[in-house]
């Protein structure tokens, strides 16, 4: 009896699946999933031109926020989550 043929057309090997889905690298850097499945994000407008912004405004921009419910599905698709 002949051995199993090796090659790209052989259906007996394990690697017959489609390529893995890749998550968006920009989304990986910007969003984080919480334990309850919500998506955390950082506030914008805290990187430069800080002299004209009040201390209270800058302090409130420091803390993270939750992505709005309308946008959560799109962000989760980008994160493959």
mmCIF file of the N, C-alpha and C atoms, coordinates in Angstrom:
data_MODEL
# 
_entry.id   MODEL 
# 
loop_
_atom_site.group_PDB 
_atom_site.id 
_atom_site.type_symbol 
_atom_site.label_atom_id 
_atom_site.label_alt_id 
_atom_site.label_comp_id 
_atom_site.label_asym_id 
_atom_site.label_entity_id 
_atom_site.label_seq_id 
_atom_site.pdbx_PDB_ins_code 
_atom_site.Cartn_x 
_atom_site.Cartn_y 
_atom_site.Cartn_z 
_atom_site.occupancy 
_atom_site.B_iso_or_equiv 
_atom_site.pdbx_formal_charge 
_atom_site.auth_seq_id 
_atom_site.auth_comp_id 
_atom_site.auth_asym_id 
_atom_site.auth_atom_id 
_atom_site.pdbx_PDB_model_num 
ATOM 1   N N  . UNK A 1 1  ? 0.851   -1.189 0.000  1.00 0.00 ? 1  UNK A N  1 
ATOM 2   C CA . UNK A 1 1  ? 0.000   0.000  0.000  1.00 0.00 ? 1  UNK A CA 1 
ATOM 3   C C  . UNK A 1 1  ? 0.888   1.241  0.000  1.00 0.00 ? 1  UNK A C  1 
ATOM 4   N N  . UNK A 1 2  ? 0.539   2.179  -0.820 1.00 0.00 ? 2  UNK A N  1 
ATOM 5   C CA . UNK A 1 2  ? 1.361   3.379  -0.967 1.00 0.00 ? 2  UNK A CA 1 
ATOM 6   C C  . UNK A 1 2  ? 1.117   4.323  0.203  1.00 0.00 ? 2  UNK A C  1 
ATOM 7   N N  . UNK A 1 3  ? 2.128   5.120  0.531  1.00 0.00 ? 3  UNK A N  1 
ATOM 8   C CA . UNK A 1 3  ? 2.020   6.098  1.606  1.00 0.00 ? 3  UNK A CA 1 
ATOM 9   C C  . UNK A 1 3  ? 1.147   7.277  1.194  1.00 0.00 ? 3  UNK A C  1 
ATOM 10  N N  . UNK A 1 4  ? 0.858   8.137  2.160  1.00 0.00 ? 4  UNK A N  1 
ATOM 11  C CA . UNK A 1 4  ? 0.036   9.318  1.889  1.00 0.00 ? 4  UNK A CA 1 
ATOM 12  C C  . UNK A 1 4  ? 0.875   10.317 1.103  1.00 0.00 ? 4  UNK A C  1 
ATOM 13  N N  . UNK A 1 5  ? 0.309   10.800 0.024  1.00 0.00 ? 5  UNK A N  1 
ATOM 14  C CA . UNK A 1 5  ? 1.022   11.762 -0.814 1.00 0.00 ? 5  UNK A CA 1 
ATOM 15  C C  . UNK A 1 5  ? 1.123   13.094 -0.091 1.00 0.00 ? 5  UNK A C  1 
ATOM 16  N N  . UNK A 1 6  ? 2.282   13.723 -0.215 1.00 0.00 ? 6  UNK A N  1 
ATOM 17  C CA . UNK A 1 6  ? 2.482   15.032 0.394  1.00 0.00 ? 6  UNK A CA 1 
ATOM 18  C C  . UNK A 1 6  ? 2.444   16.094 -0.688 1.00 0.00 ? 6  UNK A C  1 
ATOM 19  N N  . UNK A 1 7  ? 1.768   17.178 -0.404 1.00 0.00 ? 7  UNK A N  1 
ATOM 20  C CA . UNK A 1 7  ? 1.705   18.258 -1.372 1.00 0.00 ? 7  UNK A CA 1 
ATOM 21  C C  . UNK A 1 7  ? 0.531   19.171 -1.106 1.00 0.00 ? 7  UNK A C  1 
ATOM 22  N N  . UNK A 1 8  ? 0.398   20.242 -1.895 1.00 0.00 ? 8  UNK A N  1 
ATOM 23  C CA . UNK A 1 8  ? -0.653  21.229 -1.638 1.00 0.00 ? 8  UNK A CA 1 
ATOM 24  C C  . UNK A 1 8  ? -2.062  20.713 -1.924 1.00 0.00 ? 8  UNK A C  1 
ATOM 25  N N  . UNK A 1 9  ? -2.204  19.662 -2.750 1.00 0.00 ? 9  UNK A N  1 
ATOM 26  C CA . UNK A 1 9  ? -3.530  19.165 -3.093 1.00 0.00 ? 9  UNK A CA 1 
ATOM 27  C C  . UNK A 1 9  ? -3.988  18.027 -2.189 1.00 0.00 ? 9  UNK A C  1 
ATOM 28  N N  . UNK A 1 10 ? -3.207  17.697 -1.173 1.00 0.00 ? 10 UNK A N  1 
ATOM 29  C CA . UNK A 1 10 ? -3.556  16.611 -0.268 1.00 0.00 ? 10 UNK A CA 1 
ATOM 30  C C  . UNK A 1 10 ? -4.562  17.109 0.763  1.00 0.00 ? 10 UNK A C  1 
ATOM 31  N N  . UNK A 1 11 ? -5.685  16.419 0.918  1.00 0.00 ? 11 UNK A N  1 
ATOM 32  C CA . UNK A 1 11 ? -6.722  16.836 1.862  1.00 0.00 ? 11 UNK A CA 1 
ATOM 33  C C  . UNK A 1 11 ? -6.585  16.155 3.206  1.00 0.00 ? 11 UNK A C  1 
ATOM 34  N N  . UNK A 1 12 ? -5.521  15.401 3.434  1.00 0.00 ? 12 UNK A N  1 
ATOM 35  C CA . UNK A 1 12 ? -5.376  14.656 4.669  1.00 0.00 ? 12 UNK A CA 1 
ATOM 36  C C  . UNK A 1 12 ? -4.577  15.390 5.733  1.00 0.00 ? 12 UNK A C  1 
ATOM 37  N N  . UNK A 1 13 ? -4.092  16.570 5.452  1.00 0.00 ? 13 UNK A N  1 
ATOM 38  C CA . UNK A 1 13 ? -3.316  17.284 6.464  1.00 0.00 ? 13 UNK A CA 1 
ATOM 39  C C  . UNK A 1 13 ? -4.195  18.295 7.187  1.00 0.00 ? 13 UNK A C  1 
ATOM 40  N N  . UNK A 1 14 ? -3.722  18.795 8.320  1.00 0.00 ? 14 UNK A N  1 
ATOM 41  C CA . UNK A 1 14 ? -4.533  19.641 9.200  1.00 0.00 ? 14 UNK A CA 1 
ATOM 42  C C  . UNK A 1 14 ? -4.694  21.065 8.699  1.00 0.00 ? 14 UNK A C  1 
ATOM 43  N N  . UNK A 1 15 ? -3.825  21.552 7.851  1.00 0.00 ? 15 UNK A N  1 
ATOM 44  C CA . UNK A 1 15 ? -3.830  22.959 7.461  1.00 0.00 ? 15 UNK A CA 1 
ATOM 45  C C  . UNK A 1 15 ? -4.740  23.220 6.267  1.00 0.00 ? 15 UNK A C  1 
ATOM 46  N N  . UNK A 1 16 ? -5.980  22.775 6.343  1.00 0.00 ? 16 UNK A N  1 
ATOM 47  C CA . UNK A 1 16 ? -6.937  22.969 5.254  1.00 0.00 ? 16 UNK A CA 1 
ATOM 48  C C  . UNK A 1 16 ? -7.892  24.116 5.537  1.00 0.00 ? 16 UNK A C  1 
ATOM 49  N N  . UNK A 1 17 ? -7.590  24.963 6.522  1.00 0.00 ? 17 UNK A N  1 
ATOM 50  C CA . UNK A 1 17 ? -8.495  26.046 6.866  1.00 0.00 ? 17 UNK A CA 1 
ATOM 51  C C  . UNK A 1 17 ? -8.098  27.318 6.132  1.00 0.00 ? 17 UNK A C  1 
ATOM 52  N N  . UNK A 1 18 ? -9.024  28.247 6.118  1.00 0.00 ? 18 UNK A N  1 
ATOM 53  C CA . UNK A 1 18 ? -8.738  29.550 5.526  1.00 0.00 ? 18 UNK A CA 1 
ATOM 54  C C  . UNK A 1 18 ? -7.736  30.295 6.415  1.00 0.00 ? 18 UNK A C  1 
ATOM 55  N N  . UNK A 1 19 ? -7.107  31.343 5.902  1.00 0.00 ? 19 UNK A N  1 
ATOM 56  C CA . UNK A 1 19 ? -6.172  32.096 6.745  1.00 0.00 ? 19 UNK A CA 1 
ATOM 57  C C  . UNK A 1 19 ? -6.875  32.728 7.939  1.00 0.00 ? 19 UNK A C  1 
ATOM 58  N N  . UNK A 1 20 ? -6.125  32.927 8.999  1.00 0.00 ? 20 UNK A N  1 
ATOM 59  C CA . UNK A 1 20 ? -6.680  33.529 10.205 1.00 0.00 ? 20 UNK A CA 1 
ATOM 60  C C  . UNK A 1 20 ? -7.077  34.978 9.950  1.00 0.00 ? 20 UNK A C  1 
ATOM 61  N N  . UNK A 1 21 ? -8.095  35.442 10.690 1.00 0.00 ? 21 UNK A N  1 
ATOM 62  C CA . UNK A 1 21 ? -8.505  36.836 10.607 1.00 0.00 ? 21 UNK A CA 1 
ATOM 63  C C  . UNK A 1 21 ? -7.483  37.690 11.360 1.00 0.00 ? 21 UNK A C  1 
ATOM 64  N N  . UNK A 1 22 ? -7.139  38.819 10.783 1.00 0.00 ? 22 UNK A N  1 
ATOM 65  C CA . UNK A 1 22 ? -6.216  39.726 11.452 1.00 0.00 ? 22 UNK A CA 1 
ATOM 66  C C  . UNK A 1 22 ? -7.004  40.894 12.026 1.00 0.00 ? 22 UNK A C  1 
ATOM 67  N N  . UNK A 1 23 ? -6.644  41.289 13.239 1.00 0.00 ? 23 UNK A N  1 
ATOM 68  C CA . UNK A 1 23 ? -7.274  42.471 13.818 1.00 0.00 ? 23 UNK A CA 1 
ATOM 69  C C  . UNK A 1 23 ? -6.544  43.709 13.308 1.00 0.00 ? 23 UNK A C  1 
ATOM 70  N N  . UNK A 1 24 ? -7.248  44.827 13.289 1.00 0.00 ? 24 UNK A N  1 
ATOM 71  C CA . UNK A 1 24 ? -6.670  46.087 12.810 1.00 0.00 ? 24 UNK A CA 1 
ATOM 72  C C  . UNK A 1 24 ? -5.616  46.554 13.811 1.00 0.00 ? 24 UNK A C  1 
ATOM 73  N N  . UNK A 1 25 ? -4.420  46.796 13.340 1.00 0.00 ? 25 UNK A N  1 
ATOM 74  C CA . UNK A 1 25 ? -3.334  47.142 14.256 1.00 0.00 ? 25 UNK A CA 1 
ATOM 75  C C  . UNK A 1 25 ? -3.570  48.493 14.920 1.00 0.00 ? 25 UNK A C  1 
ATOM 76  N N  . UNK A 1 26 ? -4.251  49.419 14.231 1.00 0.00 ? 26 UNK A N  1 
ATOM 77  C CA . UNK A 1 26 ? -4.567  50.705 14.846 1.00 0.00 ? 26 UNK A CA 1 
ATOM 78  C C  . UNK A 1 26 ? -5.566  50.563 15.973 1.00 0.00 ? 26 UNK A C  1 
ATOM 79  N N  . UNK A 1 27 ? -6.520  49.642 15.806 1.00 0.00 ? 27 UNK A N  1 
ATOM 80  C CA . UNK A 1 27 ? -7.520  49.420 16.848 1.00 0.00 ? 27 UNK A CA 1 
ATOM 81  C C  . UNK A 1 27 ? -6.893  48.734 18.056 1.00 0.00 ? 27 UNK A C  1 
ATOM 82  N N  . UNK A 1 28 ? -5.929  47.854 17.826 1.00 0.00 ? 28 UNK A N  1 
ATOM 83  C CA . UNK A 1 28 ? -5.252  47.190 18.941 1.00 0.00 ? 28 UNK A CA 1 
ATOM 84  C C  . UNK A 1 28 ? -4.567  48.198 19.849 1.00 0.00 ? 28 UNK A C  1 
ATOM 85  N N  . UNK A 1 29 ? -4.052  49.273 19.245 1.00 0.00 ? 29 UNK A N  1 
ATOM 86  C CA . UNK A 1 29 ? -3.328  50.276 20.017 1.00 0.00 ? 29 UNK A CA 1 
ATOM 87  C C  . UNK A 1 29 ? -4.265  51.247 20.734 1.00 0.00 ? 29 UNK A C  1 
ATOM 88  N N  . UNK A 1 30 ? -5.501  51.376 20.254 1.00 0.00 ? 30 UNK A N  1 
ATOM 89  C CA . UNK A 1 30 ? -6.387  52.415 20.765 1.00 0.00 ? 30 UNK A CA 1 
ATOM 90  C C  . UNK A 1 30 ? -7.480  51.922 21.697 1.00 0.00 ? 30 UNK A C  1 
ATOM 91  N N  . UNK A 1 31 ? -7.862  50.653 21.585 1.00 0.00 ? 31 UNK A N  1 
ATOM 92  C CA . UNK A 1 31 ? -8.995  50.146 22.356 1.00 0.00 ? 31 UNK A CA 1 
ATOM 93  C C  . UNK A 1 31 ? -8.595  48.945 23.193 1.00 0.00 ? 31 UNK A C  1 
ATOM 94  N N  . UNK A 1 32 ? -9.385  48.702 24.244 1.00 0.00 ? 32 UNK A N  1 
ATOM 95  C CA . UNK A 1 32 ? -9.126  47.584 25.138 1.00 0.00 ? 32 UNK A CA 1 
ATOM 96  C C  . UNK A 1 32 ? -10.476 47.032 25.599 1.00 0.00 ? 32 UNK A C  1 
ATOM 97  N N  . UNK A 1 33 ? -10.613 45.712 25.597 1.00 0.00 ? 33 UNK A N  1 
ATOM 98  C CA . UNK A 1 33 ? -11.857 45.098 26.046 1.00 0.00 ? 33 UNK A CA 1 
ATOM 99  C C  . UNK A 1 33 ? -11.827 44.939 27.559 1.00 0.00 ? 33 UNK A C  1 
ATOM 100 N N  . UNK A 1 34 ? -12.949 45.266 28.199 1.00 0.00 ? 34 UNK A N  1 
ATOM 101 C CA . UNK A 1 34 ? -13.055 45.078 29.646 1.00 0.00 ? 34 UNK A CA 1 
ATOM 102 C C  . UNK A 1 34 ? -13.535 43.659 29.925 1.00 0.00 ? 34 UNK A C  1 
ATOM 103 N N  . UNK A 1 35 ? -13.591 43.304 31.178 1.00 0.00 ? 35 UNK A N  1 
ATOM 104 C CA . UNK A 1 35 ? -14.031 41.969 31.551 1.00 0.00 ? 35 UNK A CA 1 
ATOM 105 C C  . UNK A 1 35 ? -15.492 41.721 31.249 1.00 0.00 ? 35 UNK A C  1 
ATOM 106 N N  . UNK A 1 36 ? -16.297 42.771 31.217 1.00 0.00 ? 36 UNK A N  1 
ATOM 107 C CA . UNK A 1 36 ? -17.725 42.610 30.939 1.00 0.00 ? 36 UNK A CA 1 
ATOM 108 C C  . UNK A 1 36 ? -18.047 42.731 29.461 1.00 0.00 ? 36 UNK A C  1 
ATOM 109 N N  . UNK A 1 37 ? -17.031 42.906 28.605 1.00 0.00 ? 37 UNK A N  1 
ATOM 110 C CA . UNK A 1 37 ? -17.259 42.972 27.165 1.00 0.00 ? 37 UNK A CA 1 
ATOM 111 C C  . UNK A 1 37 ? -17.411 44.364 26.608 1.00 0.00 ? 37 UNK A C  1 
ATOM 112 N N  . UNK A 1 38 ? -17.277 45.385 27.449 1.00 0.00 ? 38 UNK A N  1 
ATOM 113 C CA . UNK A 1 38 ? -17.325 46.759 26.953 1.00 0.00 ? 38 UNK A CA 1 
ATOM 114 C C  . UNK A 1 38 ? -15.965 47.116 26.364 1.00 0.00 ? 38 UNK A C  1 
ATOM 115 N N  . UNK A 1 39 ? -15.922 48.231 25.646 1.00 0.00 ? 39 UNK A N  1 
ATOM 116 C CA . UNK A 1 39 ? -14.687 48.660 25.001 1.00 0.00 ? 39 UNK A CA 1 
ATOM 117 C C  . UNK A 1 39 ? -14.236 49.971 25.632 1.00 0.00 ? 39 UNK A C  1 
ATOM 118 N N  . UNK A 1 40 ? -12.995 49.968 26.134 1.00 0.00 ? 40 UNK A N  1 
ATOM 119 C CA . UNK A 1 40 ? -12.421 51.169 26.739 1.00 0.00 ? 40 UNK A CA 1 
ATOM 120 C C  . UNK A 1 40 ? -11.652 51.953 25.685 1.00 0.00 ? 40 UNK A C  1 
ATOM 121 N N  . UNK A 1 41 ? -11.636 53.277 25.852 1.00 0.00 ? 41 UNK A N  1 
ATOM 122 C CA . UNK A 1 41 ? -10.904 54.147 24.941 1.00 0.00 ? 41 UNK A CA 1 
ATOM 123 C C  . UNK A 1 41 ? -10.299 55.292 25.726 1.00 0.00 ? 41 UNK A C  1 
ATOM 124 N N  . UNK A 1 42 ? -9.359  55.978 25.109 1.00 0.00 ? 42 UNK A N  1 
ATOM 125 C CA . UNK A 1 42 ? -8.782  57.181 25.701 1.00 0.00 ? 42 UNK A CA 1 
ATOM 126 C C  . UNK A 1 42 ? -9.503  58.403 25.149 1.00 0.00 ? 42 UNK A C  1 
ATOM 127 N N  . UNK A 1 43 ? -9.404  59.509 25.868 1.00 0.00 ? 43 UNK A N  1 
ATOM 128 C CA . UNK A 1 43 ? -9.970  60.767 25.389 1.00 0.00 ? 43 UNK A CA 1 
ATOM 129 C C  . UNK A 1 43 ? -9.042  61.408 24.372 1.00 0.00 ? 43 UNK A C  1 
ATOM 130 N N  . UNK A 1 44 ? -9.616  62.156 23.445 1.00 0.00 ? 44 UNK A N  1 
ATOM 131 C CA . UNK A 1 44 ? -8.840  62.909 22.469 1.00 0.00 ? 44 UNK A CA 1 
ATOM 132 C C  . UNK A 1 44 ? -8.484  64.283 23.041 1.00 0.00 ? 44 UNK A C  1 
ATOM 133 N N  . UNK A 1 45 ? -7.690  65.041 22.311 1.00 0.00 ? 45 UNK A N  1 
ATOM 134 C CA . UNK A 1 45 ? -7.340  66.433 22.622 1.00 0.00 ? 45 UNK A CA 1 
ATOM 135 C C  . UNK A 1 45 ? -6.455  66.568 23.859 1.00 0.00 ? 45 UNK A C  1 
ATOM 136 N N  . UNK A 1 46 ? -5.617  65.609 24.141 1.00 0.00 ? 46 UNK A N  1 
ATOM 137 C CA . UNK A 1 46 ? -4.720  65.709 25.305 1.00 0.00 ? 46 UNK A CA 1 
ATOM 138 C C  . UNK A 1 46 ? -3.256  65.613 24.883 1.00 0.00 ? 46 UNK A C  1 
ATOM 139 N N  . UNK A 1 47 ? -2.966  65.751 23.588 1.00 0.00 ? 47 UNK A N  1 
ATOM 140 C CA . UNK A 1 47 ? -1.594  65.513 23.146 1.00 0.00 ? 47 UNK A CA 1 
ATOM 141 C C  . UNK A 1 47 ? -0.781  66.794 22.953 1.00 0.00 ? 47 UNK A C  1 
ATOM 142 N N  . UNK A 1 48 ? -1.392  67.864 22.506 1.00 0.00 ? 48 UNK A N  1 
ATOM 143 C CA . UNK A 1 48 ? -0.636  69.100 22.297 1.00 0.00 ? 48 UNK A CA 1 
ATOM 144 C C  . UNK A 1 48 ? -1.577  70.284 22.396 1.00 0.00 ? 48 UNK A C  1 
ATOM 145 N N  . UNK A 1 49 ? -1.016  71.502 22.334 1.00 0.00 ? 49 UNK A N  1 
ATOM 146 C CA . UNK A 1 49 ? -1.746  72.763 22.532 1.00 0.00 ? 49 UNK A CA 1 
ATOM 147 C C  . UNK A 1 49 ? -2.494  72.716 23.869 1.00 0.00 ? 49 UNK A C  1 
ATOM 148 N N  . UNK A 1 50 ? -1.742  72.439 24.930 1.00 0.00 ? 50 UNK A N  1 
ATOM 149 C CA . UNK A 1 50 ? -2.347  72.287 26.244 1.00 0.00 ? 50 UNK A CA 1 
ATOM 150 C C  . UNK A 1 50 ? -2.374  73.588 27.039 1.00 0.00 ? 50 UNK A C  1 
ATOM 151 N N  . UNK A 1 51 ? -1.709  74.616 26.542 1.00 0.00 ? 51 UNK A N  1 
ATOM 152 C CA . UNK A 1 51 ? -1.615  75.852 27.326 1.00 0.00 ? 51 UNK A CA 1 
ATOM 153 C C  . UNK A 1 51 ? -2.951  76.579 27.413 1.00 0.00 ? 51 UNK A C  1 
ATOM 154 N N  . UNK A 1 52 ? -3.752  76.494 26.373 1.00 0.00 ? 52 UNK A N  1 
ATOM 155 C CA . UNK A 1 52 ? -5.033  77.206 26.394 1.00 0.00 ? 52 UNK A CA 1 
ATOM 156 C C  . UNK A 1 52 ? -6.149  76.400 27.062 1.00 0.00 ? 52 UNK A C  1 
ATOM 157 N N  . UNK A 1 53 ? -5.883  75.151 27.420 1.00 0.00 ? 53 UNK A N  1 
ATOM 158 C CA . UNK A 1 53 ? -6.899  74.314 28.069 1.00 0.00 ? 53 UNK A CA 1 
ATOM 159 C C  . UNK A 1 53 ? -6.750  74.427 29.581 1.00 0.00 ? 53 UNK A C  1 
ATOM 160 N N  . UNK A 1 54 ? -7.858  74.448 30.261 1.00 0.00 ? 54 UNK A N  1 
ATOM 161 C CA . UNK A 1 54 ? -7.816  74.602 31.708 1.00 0.00 ? 54 UNK A CA 1 
ATOM 162 C C  . UNK A 1 54 ? -7.305  73.325 32.374 1.00 0.00 ? 54 UNK A C  1 
ATOM 163 N N  . UNK A 1 55 ? -6.841  73.474 33.596 1.00 0.00 ? 55 UNK A N  1 
ATOM 164 C CA . UNK A 1 55 ? -6.331  72.327 34.354 1.00 0.00 ? 55 UNK A CA 1 
ATOM 165 C C  . UNK A 1 55 ? -7.424  71.291 34.572 1.00 0.00 ? 55 UNK A C  1 
ATOM 166 N N  . UNK A 1 56 ? -8.619  71.756 34.849 1.00 0.00 ? 56 UNK A N  1 
ATOM 167 C CA . UNK A 1 56 ? -9.742  70.837 35.068 1.00 0.00 ? 56 UNK A CA 1 
ATOM 168 C C  . UNK A 1 56 ? -10.046 70.042 33.799 1.00 0.00 ? 56 UNK A C  1 
ATOM 169 N N  . UNK A 1 57 ? -10.008 70.716 32.667 1.00 0.00 ? 57 UNK A N  1 
ATOM 170 C CA . UNK A 1 57 ? -10.291 70.041 31.391 1.00 0.00 ? 57 UNK A CA 1 
ATOM 171 C C  . UNK A 1 57 ? -9.227  68.994 31.086 1.00 0.00 ? 57 UNK A C  1 
ATOM 172 N N  . UNK A 1 58 ? -7.965  69.353 31.293 1.00 0.00 ? 58 UNK A N  1 
ATOM 173 C CA . UNK A 1 58 ? -6.872  68.403 31.042 1.00 0.00 ? 58 UNK A CA 1 
ATOM 174 C C  . UNK A 1 58 ? -6.950  67.220 31.990 1.00 0.00 ? 58 UNK A C  1 
ATOM 175 N N  . UNK A 1 59 ? -7.312  67.464 33.233 1.00 0.00 ? 59 UNK A N  1 
ATOM 176 C CA . UNK A 1 59 ? -7.431  66.392 34.217 1.00 0.00 ? 59 UNK A CA 1 
ATOM 177 C C  . UNK A 1 59 ? -8.550  65.427 33.832 1.00 0.00 ? 59 UNK A C  1 
ATOM 178 N N  . UNK A 1 60 ? -9.676  65.965 33.372 1.00 0.00 ? 60 UNK A N  1 
ATOM 179 C CA . UNK A 1 60 ? -10.790 65.113 32.985 1.00 0.00 ? 60 UNK A CA 1 
ATOM 180 C C  . UNK A 1 60 ? -10.510 64.329 31.710 1.00 0.00 ? 60 UNK A C  1 
ATOM 181 N N  . UNK A 1 61 ? -9.620  64.828 30.862 1.00 0.00 ? 61 UNK A N  1 
ATOM 182 C CA . UNK A 1 61 ? -9.241  64.096 29.650 1.00 0.00 ? 61 UNK A CA 1 
ATOM 183 C C  . UNK A 1 61 ? -8.268  62.948 29.943 1.00 0.00 ? 61 UNK A C  1 
ATOM 184 N N  . UNK A 1 62 ? -7.716  62.922 31.154 1.00 0.00 ? 62 UNK A N  1 
ATOM 185 C CA . UNK A 1 62 ? -6.738  61.897 31.512 1.00 0.00 ? 62 UNK A CA 1 
ATOM 186 C C  . UNK A 1 62 ? -7.380  60.513 31.627 1.00 0.00 ? 62 UNK A C  1 
ATOM 187 N N  . UNK A 1 63 ? -8.588  60.472 32.176 1.00 0.00 ? 63 UNK A N  1 
ATOM 188 C CA . UNK A 1 63 ? -9.213  59.189 32.480 1.00 0.00 ? 63 UNK A CA 1 
ATOM 189 C C  . UNK A 1 63 ? -9.774  58.543 31.219 1.00 0.00 ? 63 UNK A C  1 
ATOM 190 N N  . UNK A 1 64 ? -9.851  57.223 31.220 1.00 0.00 ? 64 UNK A N  1 
ATOM 191 C CA . UNK A 1 64 ? -10.388 56.514 30.062 1.00 0.00 ? 64 UNK A CA 1 
ATOM 192 C C  . UNK A 1 64 ? -11.910 56.525 30.104 1.00 0.00 ? 64 UNK A C  1 
ATOM 193 N N  . UNK A 1 65 ? -12.521 56.247 28.955 1.00 0.00 ? 65 UNK A N  1 
ATOM 194 C CA . UNK A 1 65 ? -13.971 56.267 28.820 1.00 0.00 ? 65 UNK A CA 1 
ATOM 195 C C  . UNK A 1 65 ? -14.414 54.978 28.126 1.00 0.00 ? 65 UNK A C  1 
ATOM 196 N N  . UNK A 1 66 ? -15.711 54.765 28.076 1.00 0.00 ? 66 UNK A N  1 
ATOM 197 C CA . UNK A 1 66 ? -16.289 53.605 27.412 1.00 0.00 ? 66 UNK A CA 1 
ATOM 198 C C  . UNK A 1 66 ? -16.777 54.040 26.026 1.00 0.00 ? 66 UNK A C  1 
ATOM 199 N N  . UNK A 1 67 ? -16.532 53.216 25.023 1.00 0.00 ? 67 UNK A N  1 
ATOM 200 C CA . UNK A 1 67 ? -16.997 53.510 23.673 1.00 0.00 ? 67 UNK A CA 1 
ATOM 201 C C  . UNK A 1 67 ? -18.522 53.488 23.664 1.00 0.00 ? 67 UNK A C  1 
ATOM 202 N N  . UNK A 1 68 ? -19.121 54.394 22.905 1.00 0.00 ? 68 UNK A N  1 
ATOM 203 C CA . UNK A 1 68 ? -20.574 54.481 22.829 1.00 0.00 ? 68 UNK A CA 1 
ATOM 204 C C  . UNK A 1 68 ? -21.169 53.180 22.290 1.00 0.00 ? 68 UNK A C  1 
ATOM 205 N N  . UNK A 1 69 ? -22.378 52.873 22.736 1.00 0.00 ? 69 UNK A N  1 
ATOM 206 C CA . UNK A 1 69 ? -23.044 51.624 22.371 1.00 0.00 ? 69 UNK A CA 1 
ATOM 207 C C  . UNK A 1 69 ? -23.207 51.489 20.850 1.00 0.00 ? 69 UNK A C  1 
ATOM 208 N N  . UNK A 1 70 ? -23.432 52.614 20.161 1.00 0.00 ? 70 UNK A N  1 
ATOM 209 C CA . UNK A 1 70 ? -23.615 52.580 18.709 1.00 0.00 ? 70 UNK A CA 1 
ATOM 210 C C  . UNK A 1 70 ? -22.344 52.183 17.974 1.00 0.00 ? 70 UNK A C  1 
ATOM 211 N N  . UNK A 1 71 ? -21.178 52.443 18.564 1.00 0.00 ? 71 UNK A N  1 
ATOM 212 C CA . UNK A 1 71 ? -19.900 52.159 17.909 1.00 0.00 ? 71 UNK A CA 1 
ATOM 213 C C  . UNK A 1 71 ? -19.255 50.868 18.392 1.00 0.00 ? 71 UNK A C  1 
ATOM 214 N N  . UNK A 1 72 ? -19.774 50.269 19.451 1.00 0.00 ? 72 UNK A N  1 
ATOM 215 C CA . UNK A 1 72 ? -19.114 49.103 20.045 1.00 0.00 ? 72 UNK A CA 1 
ATOM 216 C C  . UNK A 1 72 ? -19.015 47.928 19.080 1.00 0.00 ? 72 UNK A C  1 
ATOM 217 N N  . UNK A 1 73 ? -20.047 47.679 18.295 1.00 0.00 ? 73 UNK A N  1 
ATOM 218 C CA . UNK A 1 73 ? -20.028 46.534 17.376 1.00 0.00 ? 73 UNK A CA 1 
ATOM 219 C C  . UNK A 1 73 ? -18.921 46.690 16.337 1.00 0.00 ? 73 UNK A C  1 
ATOM 220 N N  . UNK A 1 74 ? -18.756 47.899 15.793 1.00 0.00 ? 74 UNK A N  1 
ATOM 221 C CA . UNK A 1 74 ? -17.715 48.123 14.786 1.00 0.00 ? 74 UNK A CA 1 
ATOM 222 C C  . UNK A 1 74 ? -16.324 47.967 15.382 1.00 0.00 ? 74 UNK A C  1 
ATOM 223 N N  . UNK A 1 75 ? -16.127 48.443 16.603 1.00 0.00 ? 75 UNK A N  1 
ATOM 224 C CA . UNK A 1 75 ? -14.812 48.330 17.238 1.00 0.00 ? 75 UNK A CA 1 
ATOM 225 C C  . UNK A 1 75 ? -14.504 46.864 17.531 1.00 0.00 ? 75 UNK A C  1 
ATOM 226 N N  . UNK A 1 76 ? -15.495 46.113 17.971 1.00 0.00 ? 76 UNK A N  1 
ATOM 227 C CA . UNK A 1 76 ? -15.264 44.698 18.268 1.00 0.00 ? 76 UNK A CA 1 
ATOM 228 C C  . UNK A 1 76 ? -14.925 43.922 17.007 1.00 0.00 ? 76 UNK A C  1 
ATOM 229 N N  . UNK A 1 77 ? -15.504 44.295 15.876 1.00 0.00 ? 77 UNK A N  1 
ATOM 230 C CA . UNK A 1 77 ? -15.154 43.657 14.602 1.00 0.00 ? 77 UNK A CA 1 
ATOM 231 C C  . UNK A 1 77 ? -13.702 43.949 14.262 1.00 0.00 ? 77 UNK A C  1 
ATOM 232 N N  . UNK A 1 78 ? -13.265 45.186 14.490 1.00 0.00 ? 78 UNK A N  1 
ATOM 233 C CA . UNK A 1 78 ? -11.875 45.548 14.216 1.00 0.00 ? 78 UNK A CA 1 
ATOM 234 C C  . UNK A 1 78 ? -10.913 44.793 15.125 1.00 0.00 ? 78 UNK A C  1 
ATOM 235 N N  . UNK A 1 79 ? -11.373 44.482 16.352 1.00 0.00 ? 79 UNK A N  1 
ATOM 236 C CA . UNK A 1 79 ? -10.531 43.753 17.297 1.00 0.00 ? 79 UNK A CA 1 
ATOM 237 C C  . UNK A 1 79 ? -10.714 42.246 17.194 1.00 0.00 ? 79 UNK A C  1 
ATOM 238 N N  . UNK A 1 80 ? -11.618 41.792 16.335 1.00 0.00 ? 80 UNK A N  1 
ATOM 239 C CA . UNK A 1 80 ? -11.969 40.369 16.222 1.00 0.00 ? 80 UNK A CA 1 
ATOM 240 C C  . UNK A 1 80 ? -12.385 39.802 17.562 1.00 0.00 ? 80 UNK A C  1 
ATOM 241 N N  . UNK A 1 81 ? -13.185 40.558 18.331 1.00 0.00 ? 81 UNK A N  1 
ATOM 242 C CA . UNK A 1 81 ? -13.565 40.117 19.662 1.00 0.00 ? 81 UNK A CA 1 
ATOM 243 C C  . UNK A 1 81 ? -15.019 39.833 19.818 1.00 0.00 ? 81 UNK A C  1 
# 
